Amino acid sequence: MCEAKRRVQRFVPDVAIEIVSENDTFKKLVRKADRYRKYGTKEVWIIDPDSRIAFLYSEALNTILRENGIFQSSLIPGFSIRLSDLFDQL
């Protein structure tokens, strides 16, 4: 249950998506992904619009997708988008 007064909620998402910003380092984002996974998040996506690459960390697979790859997850039924289309919209 969400608590409106709490800045950080006490639940773990099934999917976490991190968009790389200018201040992020790869090391920092990997540590963050590891922390999500440690506490039960099933998939963590790190999306880098500058390099047009997405990194997927999950229970079943760790992989790198280039812009011709498809961003989709069984945890988000019915949603998929080619990364190049996603990056073109950012």
N, C-alpha and C positions, 0 to 999 in steps of 0.2 A: 504494500500500500504506500502511495506517495504521501509525504508529509510536506505540505506547502511551505512551511517555515524553514525547512532544512535546505541548505545550499547543496549538500551532497546527500543523495538518497541511500538508503540501506538495502539495496537489492543489486543483483548482478544481471546485466543484460545478456541475452543470448548472443547478440552480435554487437561488436564495437567497431566504429569506423573513425579513423583518425586521418585528417587531412593535413599533410605536411605544410608547415608555415616557414617563413624566413628564419625564425628563431629556433626551429627544431634541429636537433642533430639525429643522425641515424641511431646512434647508441642510445639516446634518450627515448626514442620511439620504440626501439626493440625492448628496452627495459619496461616500458609502459605496456607493451603487448604481452610480455611475460607475466606482468602483474595481473592483467586482465585474465589471462589463461589460468594462472595460479588460483584465482578466486572463483573460477567456474564459467567464465565466458567461453562459449563454444567456438566462436570465430572472431578473429581480429583482422580487420582490413586496414592497411596503411596505404593511403593513396597520395601519390606525389604528382601534382599537375605539371610541375616544371620538367620532370624527366618522363612524364606520361607513362608511369609504371605503377602497379599496385602490388603490394605484398600481402599474401594471405597466410595467416597462422591459424591452424585449426586442429581439432582432435585427430582428424584423418589425414591432413595434408598441410604442408608448408610449401608455398610456391610463389613464384614471381610471374605476374602477368604483364605483358607489354600491351600497347594500345590496340592491338588486333584481338586481344583476349576479351572474354565476356565476364562482366561482373554479375555474378548470380550466386544465390545461396539457397539451399533447401530450407533454411531458417526464415527466408523471406519469400514465401510461396507466390509464384506468378510474376516475380520481378526479375528482369535481366536487362542489361544494357552493355553494348560494346564499349570498351573503355575509351576508344577514340571519340565516340559520340558523347560520352560523359565529359571528357576533357574539353571538347569543343564547346560545351555548354557552361563551363566554369568561367 
